[in-house]
Amino acid sequence: MSYRLVVIAALILIILSLGSALYYLVVDKGRGDRTVRALTVRVGISLALILFLLIGMATGLLQPPL
């Protein structure tokens, strides 16, 4: 159950980061670097989530869906 919460929390963080990037894009009108930073955070969280899932499946803690 705790693995499910970690995945859900990561997905929520990804969506929040994407929303903040959209907000910064509109507010800064493409001039600032806050949009790039928010998108970089999103990519980092996505990579961490993928690694978490792969390690969980490799160790047998997570089972892939059938």
All heavy atoms as TSV, in Angstrom:
chain	resi	resn	atom	element	x	y	z
A	1	MET	N	N	0.822	-1.193	0.000
A	1	MET	CA	C	0.000	0.000	0.000
A	1	MET	C	C	0.867	1.259	0.000
A	1	MET	O	O	0.517	2.248	-0.631
A	1	MET	CB	C	-0.928	-0.037	1.213
A	1	MET	CG	C	-1.882	1.102	1.270
A	1	MET	SD	S	-3.038	1.025	-0.087
A	1	MET	CE	C	-4.059	2.389	0.265
A	2	SER	N	N	2.007	1.224	0.694
A	2	SER	CA	C	2.854	2.417	0.755
A	2	SER	C	C	3.468	2.727	-0.610
A	2	SER	O	O	3.713	3.887	-0.926
A	2	SER	CB	C	3.946	2.241	1.799
A	2	SER	OG	O	4.796	1.176	1.433
A	3	TYR	N	N	3.719	1.692	-1.423
A	3	TYR	CA	C	4.247	1.933	-2.765
A	3	TYR	C	C	3.230	2.678	-3.617
A	3	TYR	O	O	3.587	3.545	-4.404
A	3	TYR	CB	C	4.625	0.611	-3.439
A	3	TYR	CG	C	5.822	-0.033	-2.805
A	3	TYR	CD1	C	5.677	-1.146	-1.989
A	3	TYR	CD2	C	7.088	0.481	-3.009
A	3	TYR	CE1	C	6.776	-1.726	-1.400
A	3	TYR	CE2	C	8.192	-0.084	-2.420
A	3	TYR	CZ	C	8.035	-1.203	-1.624
A	3	TYR	OH	O	9.122	-1.760	-1.031
A	4	ARG	N	N	1.993	2.332	-3.452
A	4	ARG	CA	C	0.926	2.997	-4.199
A	4	ARG	C	C	0.847	4.477	-3.832
A	4	ARG	O	O	0.662	5.335	-4.693
A	4	ARG	CB	C	-0.412	2.302	-3.920
A	4	ARG	CG	C	-1.530	2.801	-4.798
A	4	ARG	CD	C	-2.759	1.992	-4.611
A	4	ARG	NE	N	-2.516	0.681	-5.207
A	4	ARG	CZ	C	-3.420	-0.272	-5.312
A	4	ARG	NH1	N	-4.621	-0.076	-4.835
A	4	ARG	NH2	N	-3.129	-1.419	-5.857
A	5	LEU	N	N	1.020	4.765	-2.550
A	5	LEU	CA	C	1.003	6.168	-2.110
A	5	LEU	C	C	2.182	6.951	-2.670
A	5	LEU	O	O	2.037	8.121	-3.038
A	5	LEU	CB	C	1.006	6.229	-0.586
A	5	LEU	CG	C	-0.259	5.724	0.111
A	5	LEU	CD1	C	-0.079	5.749	1.616
A	5	LEU	CD2	C	-1.459	6.539	-0.308
A	6	VAL	N	N	3.348	6.310	-2.756
A	6	VAL	CA	C	4.524	6.979	-3.324
A	6	VAL	C	C	4.284	7.300	-4.793
A	6	VAL	O	O	4.596	8.400	-5.264
A	6	VAL	CB	C	5.782	6.097	-3.149
A	6	VAL	CG1	C	6.948	6.656	-3.944
A	6	VAL	CG2	C	6.144	5.959	-1.685
A	7	VAL	N	N	3.711	6.360	-5.535
A	7	VAL	CA	C	3.439	6.576	-6.956
A	7	VAL	C	C	2.402	7.685	-7.140
A	7	VAL	O	O	2.570	8.572	-7.981
A	7	VAL	CB	C	2.980	5.264	-7.623
A	7	VAL	CG1	C	2.486	5.507	-9.035
A	7	VAL	CG2	C	4.108	4.251	-7.630
A	8	ILE	N	N	1.355	7.665	-6.356
A	8	ILE	CA	C	0.314	8.691	-6.459
A	8	ILE	C	C	0.880	10.064	-6.097
A	8	ILE	O	O	0.601	11.056	-6.769
A	8	ILE	CB	C	-0.898	8.326	-5.574
A	8	ILE	CG1	C	-1.621	7.113	-6.173
A	8	ILE	CG2	C	-1.853	9.499	-5.434
A	8	ILE	CD1	C	-2.691	6.533	-5.288
A	9	ALA	N	N	1.700	10.121	-5.046
A	9	ALA	CA	C	2.311	11.394	-4.657
A	9	ALA	C	C	3.231	11.920	-5.761
A	9	ALA	O	O	3.233	13.120	-6.051
A	9	ALA	CB	C	3.089	11.227	-3.359
A	10	ALA	N	N	3.987	11.030	-6.386
A	10	ALA	CA	C	4.871	11.453	-7.473
A	10	ALA	C	C	4.065	11.972	-8.654
A	10	ALA	O	O	4.429	12.983	-9.272
A	10	ALA	CB	C	5.770	10.298	-7.903
A	11	LEU	N	N	2.976	11.312	-8.985
A	11	LEU	CA	C	2.139	11.775	-10.095
A	11	LEU	C	C	1.523	13.141	-9.800
A	11	LEU	O	O	1.439	13.997	-10.687
A	11	LEU	CB	C	1.054	10.744	-10.407
A	11	LEU	CG	C	1.544	9.434	-11.030
A	11	LEU	CD1	C	0.393	8.443	-11.147
A	11	LEU	CD2	C	2.185	9.680	-12.373
A	12	ILE	N	N	1.110	13.351	-8.557
A	12	ILE	CA	C	0.556	14.653	-8.173
A	12	ILE	C	C	1.630	15.738	-8.270
A	12	ILE	O	O	1.376	16.835	-8.772
A	12	ILE	CB	C	-0.060	14.580	-6.759
A	12	ILE	CG1	C	-1.335	13.749	-6.792
A	12	ILE	CG2	C	-0.340	15.973	-6.205
A	12	ILE	CD1	C	-1.909	13.428	-5.439
A	13	LEU	N	N	2.850	15.424	-7.832
A	13	LEU	CA	C	3.943	16.388	-7.936
A	13	LEU	C	C	4.274	16.707	-9.390
A	13	LEU	O	O	4.585	17.856	-9.726
A	13	LEU	CB	C	5.182	15.858	-7.226
A	13	LEU	CG	C	5.136	15.866	-5.705
A	13	LEU	CD1	C	6.369	15.168	-5.131
A	13	LEU	CD2	C	5.020	17.274	-5.174
A	14	ILE	N	N	4.203	15.714	-10.259
A	14	ILE	CA	C	4.453	15.934	-11.686
A	14	ILE	C	C	3.411	16.877	-12.267
A	14	ILE	O	O	3.730	17.818	-12.997
A	14	ILE	CB	C	4.478	14.586	-12.439
A	14	ILE	CG1	C	5.733	13.802	-12.063
A	14	ILE	CG2	C	4.412	14.797	-13.943
A	14	ILE	CD1	C	5.726	12.368	-12.541
A	15	ILE	N	N	2.158	16.668	-11.920
A	15	ILE	CA	C	1.083	17.520	-12.427
A	15	ILE	C	C	1.225	18.945	-11.880
A	15	ILE	O	O	1.045	19.929	-12.614
A	15	ILE	CB	C	-0.291	16.922	-12.083
A	15	ILE	CG1	C	-0.510	15.649	-12.895
A	15	ILE	CG2	C	-1.417	17.916	-12.339
A	15	ILE	CD1	C	-1.705	14.838	-12.485
A	16	LEU	N	N	1.576	19.087	-10.597
A	16	LEU	CA	C	1.776	20.419	-10.016
A	16	LEU	C	C	2.945	21.145	-10.677
A	16	LEU	O	O	2.869	22.351	-10.944
A	16	LEU	CB	C	1.999	20.310	-8.514
A	16	LEU	CG	C	0.781	19.944	-7.677
A	16	LEU	CD1	C	1.179	19.742	-6.228
A	16	LEU	CD2	C	-0.287	21.007	-7.803
A	17	SER	N	N	4.010	20.423	-10.952
A	17	SER	CA	C	5.163	21.035	-11.613
A	17	SER	C	C	4.814	21.469	-13.030
A	17	SER	O	O	5.244	22.539	-13.483
A	17	SER	CB	C	6.331	20.053	-11.631
A	17	SER	OG	O	7.422	20.593	-12.314
A	18	LEU	N	N	4.040	20.665	-13.721
A	18	LEU	CA	C	3.615	21.028	-15.068
A	18	LEU	C	C	2.705	22.255	-15.040
A	18	LEU	O	O	2.821	23.157	-15.883
A	18	LEU	CB	C	2.901	19.848	-15.719
A	18	LEU	CG	C	2.637	19.910	-17.208
A	18	LEU	CD1	C	3.937	20.075	-17.973
A	18	LEU	CD2	C	1.929	18.651	-17.660
A	19	GLY	N	N	1.825	22.321	-14.052
A	19	GLY	CA	C	0.952	23.488	-13.909
A	19	GLY	C	C	1.728	24.746	-13.571
A	19	GLY	O	O	1.434	25.819	-14.098
A	20	SER	N	N	2.740	24.618	-12.711
A	20	SER	CA	C	3.539	25.801	-12.386
A	20	SER	C	C	4.349	26.253	-13.593
A	20	SER	O	O	4.549	27.453	-13.791
A	20	SER	CB	C	4.451	25.524	-11.194
A	20	SER	OG	O	5.451	24.592	-11.531
A	21	ALA	N	N	4.808	25.332	-14.421
A	21	ALA	CA	C	5.528	25.711	-15.644
A	21	ALA	C	C	4.605	26.481	-16.582
A	21	ALA	O	O	5.019	27.483	-17.183
A	21	ALA	CB	C	6.081	24.475	-16.338
A	22	LEU	N	N	3.366	26.038	-16.704
A	22	LEU	CA	C	2.406	26.754	-17.537
A	22	LEU	C	C	2.147	28.151	-16.976
A	22	LEU	O	O	2.108	29.129	-17.735
A	22	LEU	CB	C	1.097	25.978	-17.640
A	22	LEU	CG	C	-0.030	26.650	-18.419
A	22	LEU	CD1	C	0.366	26.820	-19.878
A	22	LEU	CD2	C	-1.304	25.849	-18.290
A	23	TYR	N	N	2.003	28.256	-15.670
A	23	TYR	CA	C	1.782	29.557	-15.042
A	23	TYR	C	C	2.964	30.494	-15.298
A	23	TYR	O	O	2.783	31.652	-15.675
A	23	TYR	CB	C	1.556	29.376	-13.538
A	23	TYR	CG	C	1.480	30.676	-12.794
A	23	TYR	CD1	C	0.338	31.465	-12.855
A	23	TYR	CD2	C	2.556	31.126	-12.030
A	23	TYR	CE1	C	0.271	32.676	-12.177
A	23	TYR	CE2	C	2.492	32.321	-11.362
A	23	TYR	CZ	C	1.346	33.097	-11.431
A	23	TYR	OH	O	1.290	34.291	-10.763
A	24	TYR	N	N	4.191	29.996	-15.084
A	24	TYR	CA	C	5.372	30.829	-15.307
A	24	TYR	C	C	5.514	31.210	-16.774
A	24	TYR	O	O	5.992	32.302	-17.086
A	24	TYR	CB	C	6.633	30.124	-14.831
A	24	TYR	CG	C	6.695	29.959	-13.333
A	24	TYR	CD1	C	7.183	28.791	-12.762
A	24	TYR	CD2	C	6.264	30.959	-12.471
A	24	TYR	CE1	C	7.246	28.630	-11.397
A	24	TYR	CE2	C	6.321	30.810	-11.108
A	24	TYR	CZ	C	6.813	29.639	-10.577
A	24	TYR	OH	O	6.863	29.491	-9.220
A	25	LEU	N	N	5.123	30.332	-17.672
A	25	LEU	CA	C	5.191	30.648	-19.094
A	25	LEU	C	C	4.263	31.812	-19.435
A	25	LEU	O	O	4.629	32.711	-20.187
A	25	LEU	CB	C	4.817	29.417	-19.925
A	25	LEU	CG	C	4.863	29.564	-21.437
A	25	LEU	CD1	C	6.298	29.783	-21.898
A	25	LEU	CD2	C	4.282	28.333	-22.103
A	26	VAL	N	N	3.071	31.809	-18.848
A	26	VAL	CA	C	2.104	32.877	-19.114
A	26	VAL	C	C	2.531	34.179	-18.438
A	26	VAL	O	O	2.489	35.248	-19.049
A	26	VAL	CB	C	0.686	32.447	-18.662
A	26	VAL	CG1	C	-0.278	33.609	-18.719
A	26	VAL	CG2	C	0.189	31.289	-19.496
A	27	VAL	N	N	2.957	34.100	-17.181
A	27	VAL	CA	C	3.301	35.300	-16.422
A	27	VAL	C	C	4.581	35.945	-16.946
A	27	VAL	O	O	4.638	37.165	-17.137
A	27	VAL	CB	C	3.444	34.964	-14.920
A	27	VAL	CG1	C	4.045	36.120	-14.149
A	27	VAL	CG2	C	2.089	34.596	-14.345
A	28	ASP	N	N	5.608	35.143	-17.200
A	28	ASP	CA	C	6.901	35.689	-17.644
A	28	ASP	C	C	6.939	35.972	-19.140
A	28	ASP	O	O	7.904	36.561	-19.625
A	28	ASP	CB	C	8.030	34.719	-17.302
A	28	ASP	CG	C	8.256	34.612	-15.813
A	28	ASP	OD1	O	7.767	35.470	-15.060
A	28	ASP	OD2	O	8.927	33.654	-15.402
A	29	LYS	N	N	5.932	35.518	-19.868
A	29	LYS	CA	C	5.863	35.701	-21.321
A	29	LYS	C	C	7.105	35.160	-22.032
A	29	LYS	O	O	7.590	35.728	-22.999
A	29	LYS	CB	C	5.639	37.157	-21.676
A	29	LYS	CG	C	4.304	37.689	-21.197
A	29	LYS	CD	C	4.089	39.096	-21.654
A	29	LYS	CE	C	2.757	39.663	-21.279
A	29	LYS	NZ	N	2.232	39.432	-19.995
A	30	GLY	N	N	7.645	34.058	-21.515
A	30	GLY	CA	C	8.771	33.397	-22.149
A	30	GLY	C	C	10.122	34.038	-21.903
A	30	GLY	O	O	11.110	33.619	-22.484
A	31	ARG	N	N	10.195	35.044	-21.026
A	31	ARG	CA	C	11.456	35.755	-20.806
A	31	ARG	C	C	12.278	35.174	-19.658
A	31	ARG	O	O	13.487	35.300	-19.660
A	31	ARG	CB	C	11.180	37.226	-20.549
A	31	ARG	CG	C	10.614	37.922	-21.750
A	31	ARG	CD	C	10.547	39.426	-21.535
A	31	ARG	NE	N	9.743	40.031	-22.583
A	31	ARG	CZ	C	8.532	40.505	-22.403
A	31	ARG	NH1	N	7.978	40.463	-21.217
A	31	ARG	NH2	N	7.869	41.029	-23.406
A	32	GLY	N	N	11.642	34.584	-18.686
A	32	GLY	CA	C	12.367	34.098	-17.510
A	32	GLY	C	C	12.808	32.653	-17.670
A	32	GLY	O	O	12.490	31.980	-18.644
A	33	ASP	N	N	13.548	32.189	-16.667
A	33	ASP	CA	C	13.985	30.800	-16.691
A	33	ASP	C	C	13.225	29.931	-15.692
A	33	ASP	O	O	13.574	28.780	-15.488
A	33	ASP	CB	C	15.490	30.720	-16.425
A	33	ASP	CG	C	15.869	31.231	-15.049
A	33	ASP	OD1	O	15.079	31.972	-14.458
A	33	ASP	OD2	O	16.961	30.882	-14.577
A	34	ARG	N	N	12.172	30.487	-15.095
A	34	ARG	CA	C	11.389	29.705	-14.134
A	34	ARG	C	C	10.631	28.573	-14.820
A	34	ARG	O	O	10.457	27.507	-14.232
A	34	ARG	CB	C	10.413	30.603	-13.377
A	34	ARG	CG	C	11.119	31.613	-12.495
A	34	ARG	CD	C	10.172	32.334	-11.582
A	34	ARG	NE	N	9.231	33.181	-12.307
A	34	ARG	CZ	C	8.292	33.915	-11.715
A	34	ARG	NH1	N	8.189	33.908	-10.406
A	34	ARG	NH2	N	7.480	34.667	-12.428
A	35	THR	N	N	10.217	28.774	-16.060
A	35	THR	CA	C	9.530	27.722	-16.800
A	35	THR	C	C	10.452	26.535	-17.010
A	35	THR	O	O	10.064	25.383	-16.801
A	35	THR	CB	C	9.037	28.252	-18.159
A	35	THR	OG1	O	8.189	29.367	-17.936
A	35	THR	CG2	C	8.279	27.186	-18.910
A	36	VAL	N	N	11.681	26.813	-17.396
A	36	VAL	CA	C	12.652	25.744	-17.638
A	36	VAL	C	C	12.943	24.990	-16.348
A	36	VAL	O	O	13.039	23.760	-16.348
A	36	VAL	CB	C	13.946	26.330	-18.246
A	36	VAL	CG1	C	15.014	25.271	-18.371
A	36	VAL	CG2	C	13.659	26.957	-19.590
A	37	ARG	N	N	13.078	25.726	-15.246
A	37	ARG	CA	C	13.331	25.064	-13.963
A	37	ARG	C	C	12.168	24.166	-13.551
A	37	ARG	O	O	12.382	23.052	-13.069
A	37	ARG	CB	C	13.599	26.094	-12.876
A	37	ARG	CG	C	15.061	26.436	-12.765
A	37	ARG	CD	C	15.339	27.243	-11.539
A	37	ARG	NE	N	15.336	28.643	-11.989
A	37	ARG	CZ	C	15.021	29.662	-11.242
A	37	ARG	NH1	N	14.672	29.489	-10.003
A	37	ARG	NH2	N	15.045	30.876	-11.742
A	38	ALA	N	N	10.939	24.628	-13.741
A	38	ALA	CA	C	9.771	23.820	-13.380
A	38	ALA	C	C	9.694	22.563	-14.241
A	38	ALA	O	O	9.368	21.479	-13.751
A	38	ALA	CB	C	8.498	24.639	-13.521
A	39	LEU	N	N	10.008	22.689	-15.522
A	39	LEU	CA	C	9.988	21.517	-16.396
A	39	LEU	C	C	11.136	20.560	-16.068
A	39	LEU	O	O	10.990	19.341	-16.186
A	39	LEU	CB	C	10.043	21.954	-17.860
A	39	LEU	CG	C	8.789	22.664	-18.362
A	39	LEU	CD1	C	9.007	23.176	-19.772
A	39	LEU	CD2	C	7.575	21.754	-18.301
A	40	THR	N	N	12.274	21.102	-15.636
A	40	THR	CA	C	13.389	20.256	-15.222
A	40	THR	C	C	13.026	19.460	-13.978
A	40	THR	O	O	13.365	18.274	-13.870
A	40	THR	CB	C	14.636	21.117	-14.959
A	40	THR	OG1	O	14.930	21.855	-16.141
A	40	THR	CG2	C	15.830	20.278	-14.583
A	41	VAL	N	N	12.331	20.094	-13.061
A	41	VAL	CA	C	11.863	19.387	-11.862
A	41	VAL	C	C	10.913	18.271	-12.260
A	41	VAL	O	O	10.993	17.146	-11.739
A	41	VAL	CB	C	11.187	20.374	-10.883
A	41	VAL	CG1	C	10.436	19.640	-9.789
A	41	VAL	CG2	C	12.206	21.314	-10.298
A	42	ARG	N	N	10.025	18.535	-13.216
A	42	ARG	CA	C	9.078	17.515	-13.671
A	42	ARG	C	C	9.807	16.324	-14.266
A	42	ARG	O	O	9.474	15.174	-13.978
A	42	ARG	CB	C	8.110	18.096	-14.702
A	42	ARG	CG	C	7.070	17.093	-15.164
A	42	ARG	CD	C	6.255	17.633	-16.313
A	42	ARG	NE	N	7.048	17.870	-17.506
A	42	ARG	CZ	C	7.317	16.938	-18.422
A	42	ARG	NH1	N	6.886	15.729	-18.275
A	42	ARG	NH2	N	8.033	17.246	-19.478
A	43	VAL	N	N	10.815	16.576	-15.080
A	43	VAL	CA	C	11.581	15.484	-15.681
A	43	VAL	C	C	12.315	14.696	-14.606
A	43	VAL	O	O	12.364	13.461	-14.648
A	43	VAL	CB	C	12.558	16.035	-16.749
A	43	VAL	CG1	C	13.542	14.981	-17.196
A	43	VAL	CG2	C	11.785	16.582	-17.931
A	44	GLY	N	N	12.879	15.385	-13.622
A	44	GLY	CA	C	13.574	14.702	-12.534
A	44	GLY	C	C	12.651	13.810	-11.722
A	44	GLY	O	O	13.011	12.673	-11.382
A	45	ILE	N	N	11.461	14.300	-11.420
A	45	ILE	CA	C	10.497	13.493	-10.670
A	45	ILE	C	C	10.058	12.295	-11.508
A	45	ILE	O	O	9.918	11.179	-10.992
A	45	ILE	CB	C	9.282	14.343	-10.248
A	45	ILE	CG1	C	9.708	15.425	-9.266
A	45	ILE	CG2	C	8.198	13.470	-9.607
A	45	ILE	CD1	C	8.629	16.458	-8.984
A	46	SER	N	N	9.870	12.497	-12.803
A	46	SER	CA	C	9.464	11.395	-13.681
A	46	SER	C	C	10.538	10.319	-13.746
A	46	SER	O	O	10.233	9.123	-13.679
A	46	SER	CB	C	9.176	11.916	-15.085
A	46	SER	OG	O	8.109	12.834	-15.076
A	47	LEU	N	N	11.793	10.735	-13.871
A	47	LEU	CA	C	12.883	9.756	-13.899
A	47	LEU	C	C	12.993	9.001	-12.571
A	47	LEU	O	O	13.219	7.789	-12.560
A	47	LEU	CB	C	14.199	10.454	-14.223
A	47	LEU	CG	C	14.385	10.899	-15.663
A	47	LEU	CD1	C	15.684	11.681	-15.808
A	47	LEU	CD2	C	14.367	9.718	-16.600
A	48	ALA	N	N	12.839	9.713	-11.473
A	48	ALA	CA	C	12.879	9.060	-10.164
A	48	ALA	C	C	11.747	8.050	-10.024
A	48	ALA	O	O	11.948	6.951	-9.485
A	48	ALA	CB	C	12.805	10.100	-9.057
A	49	LEU	N	N	10.568	8.395	-10.527
A	49	LEU	CA	C	9.435	7.473	-10.462
A	49	LEU	C	C	9.684	6.234	-11.309
A	49	LEU	O	O	9.411	5.103	-10.871
A	49	LEU	CB	C	8.156	8.182	-10.915
A	49	LEU	CG	C	6.883	7.338	-10.947
A	49	LEU	CD1	C	6.549	6.821	-9.557
A	49	LEU	CD2	C	5.730	8.151	-11.512
A	50	ILE	N	N	10.223	6.412	-12.495
A	50	ILE	CA	C	10.518	5.267	-13.360
A	50	ILE	C	C	11.559	4.367	-12.709
A	50	ILE	O	O	11.408	3.135	-12.695
A	50	ILE	CB	C	10.974	5.751	-14.746
A	50	ILE	CG1	C	9.795	6.365	-15.494
A	50	ILE	CG2	C	11.583	4.612	-15.560
A	50	ILE	CD1	C	10.171	7.090	-16.769
A	51	LEU	N	N	12.619	4.960	-12.150
A	51	LEU	CA	C	13.634	4.161	-11.465
A	51	LEU	C	C	13.052	3.429	-10.263
A	51	LEU	O	O	13.377	2.267	-10.011
A	51	LEU	CB	C	14.800	5.052	-11.038
A	51	LEU	CG	C	15.722	5.507	-12.149
A	51	LEU	CD1	C	16.751	6.499	-11.599
A	51	LEU	CD2	C	16.405	4.335	-12.799
A	52	PHE	N	N	12.194	4.104	-9.516
A	52	PHE	CA	C	11.539	3.479	-8.362
A	52	PHE	C	C	10.726	2.256	-8.791
A	52	PHE	O	O	10.802	1.201	-8.167
A	52	PHE	CB	C	10.637	4.514	-7.670
A	52	PHE	CG	C	9.825	3.965	-6.539
A	52	PHE	CD1	C	10.414	3.682	-5.323
A	52	PHE	CD2	C	8.467	3.740	-6.689
A	52	PHE	CE1	C	9.669	3.179	-4.280
A	52	PHE	CE2	C	7.708	3.232	-5.653
A	52	PHE	CZ	C	8.318	2.951	-4.433
A	53	LEU	N	N	9.969	2.396	-9.874
A	53	LEU	CA	C	9.159	1.289	-10.349
A	53	LEU	C	C	10.022	0.146	-10.880
A	53	LEU	O	O	9.738	-1.030	-10.630
A	53	LEU	CB	C	8.185	1.765	-11.426
A	53	LEU	CG	C	7.085	2.710	-10.946
A	53	LEU	CD1	C	6.286	3.236	-12.131
A	53	LEU	CD2	C	6.177	2.030	-9.946
A	54	LEU	N	N	11.078	0.474	-11.612
A	54	LEU	CA	C	11.962	-0.568	-12.141
A	54	LEU	C	C	12.675	-1.326	-11.029
A	54	LEU	O	O	12.768	-2.556	-11.072
A	54	LEU	CB	C	12.981	0.046	-13.105
A	54	LEU	CG	C	12.444	0.498	-14.453
A	54	LEU	CD1	C	13.537	1.196	-15.250
A	54	LEU	CD2	C	11.880	-0.677	-15.228
A	55	ILE	N	N	13.166	-0.606	-10.037
A	55	ILE	CA	C	13.835	-1.267	-8.907
A	55	ILE	C	C	12.845	-2.112	-8.123
A	55	ILE	O	O	13.149	-3.229	-7.703
A	55	ILE	CB	C	14.523	-0.219	-8.005
A	55	ILE	CG1	C	15.709	0.389	-8.748
A	55	ILE	CG2	C	14.968	-0.827	-6.686
A	55	ILE	CD1	C	16.321	1.582	-8.057
A	56	GLY	N	N	11.645	-1.603	-7.937
A	56	GLY	CA	C	10.617	-2.372	-7.231
A	56	GLY	C	C	10.249	-3.655	-7.955
A	56	GLY	O	O	10.068	-4.707	-7.342
A	57	MET	N	N	10.177	-3.601	-9.282
A	57	MET	CA	C	9.871	-4.814	-10.053
A	57	MET	C	C	11.059	-5.766	-10.077
A	57	MET	O	O	10.885	-6.984	-10.026
A	57	MET	CB	C	9.455	-4.446	-11.473
A	57	MET	CG	C	8.045	-3.934	-11.569
A	57	MET	SD	S	7.531	-3.766	-13.268
A	57	MET	CE	C	7.460	-2.004	-13.394
A	58	ALA	N	N	12.282	-5.236	-10.130
A	58	ALA	CA	C	13.471	-6.086	-10.170
A	58	ALA	C	C	13.675	-6.827	-8.854
A	58	ALA	O	O	14.138	-7.966	-8.838
A	58	ALA	CB	C	14.701	-5.248	-10.496
A	59	THR	N	N	13.325	-6.198	-7.740
A	59	THR	CA	C	13.499	-6.836	-6.438
A	59	THR	C	C	12.304	-7.695	-6.040
A	59	THR	O	O	12.377	-8.424	-5.067
A	59	THR	CB	C	13.729	-5.779	-5.344
A	59	THR	OG1	O	12.618	-4.890	-5.306
A	59	THR	CG2	C	15.007	-5.009	-5.588
A	60	GLY	N	N	11.226	-7.608	-6.793
A	60	GLY	CA	C	10.054	-8.419	-6.502
A	60	GLY	C	C	9.075	-7.776	-5.541
A	60	GLY	O	O	8.083	-8.399	-5.168
A	61	LEU	N	N	9.347	-6.538	-5.135
A	61	LEU	CA	C	8.433	-5.853	-4.237
A	61	LEU	C	C	7.174	-5.382	-4.951
A	61	LEU	O	O	6.117	-5.258	-4.343
A	61	LEU	CB	C	9.130	-4.664	-3.572
A	61	LEU	CG	C	10.279	-5.024	-2.641
A	61	LEU	CD1	C	10.993	-3.767	-2.173
A	61	LEU	CD2	C	9.786	-5.830	-1.464
A	62	LEU	N	N	7.303	-5.120	-6.237
A	62	LEU	CA	C	6.159	-4.707	-7.051
A	62	LEU	C	C	5.929	-5.740	-8.151
A	62	LEU	O	O	6.880	-6.223	-8.749
A	62	LEU	CB	C	6.419	-3.341	-7.695
A	62	LEU	CG	C	6.593	-2.161	-6.770
A	62	LEU	CD1	C	6.974	-0.929	-7.554
A	62	LEU	CD2	C	5.331	-1.897	-5.991
A	63	GLN	N	N	4.702	-6.034	-8.411
A	63	GLN	CA	C	4.360	-6.969	-9.472
A	63	GLN	C	C	3.772	-6.195	-10.629
A	63	GLN	O	O	2.871	-5.360	-10.430
A	63	GLN	CB	C	3.339	-8.000	-8.973
A	63	GLN	CG	C	3.844	-8.856	-7.847
A	63	GLN	CD	C	5.015	-9.730	-8.274
A	63	GLN	OE1	O	5.048	-10.196	-9.396
A	63	GLN	NE2	N	5.958	-9.912	-7.377
A	64	PRO	N	N	4.240	-6.433	-11.859
A	64	PRO	CA	C	3.660	-5.749	-13.008
A	64	PRO	C	C	2.214	-6.210	-13.204
A	64	PRO	O	O	1.878	-7.365	-12.903
A	64	PRO	CB	C	4.539	-6.139	-14.182
A	64	PRO	CG	C	5.296	-7.334	-13.724
A	64	PRO	CD	C	5.327	-7.312	-12.241
A	65	PRO	N	N	1.367	-5.330	-13.709
A	65	PRO	CA	C	-0.032	-5.726	-13.928
A	65	PRO	C	C	-0.120	-6.788	-15.015
A	65	PRO	O	O	0.662	-6.803	-15.957
A	65	PRO	CB	C	-0.723	-4.434	-14.360
A	65	PRO	CG	C	0.361	-3.555	-14.823
A	65	PRO	CD	C	1.605	-3.958	-14.100
A	66	LEU	N	N	-1.081	-7.655	-14.864
A	66	LEU	CA	C	-1.261	-8.724	-15.854
A	66	LEU	C	C	-2.155	-8.310	-16.968
A	66	LEU	O	O	-3.010	-7.584	-16.948
A	66	LEU	CB	C	-1.817	-9.968	-15.183
A	66	LEU	CG	C	-0.908	-10.547	-14.102
A	66	LEU	CD1	C	-1.618	-11.700	-13.429
A	66	LEU	CD2	C	0.393	-11.005	-14.701
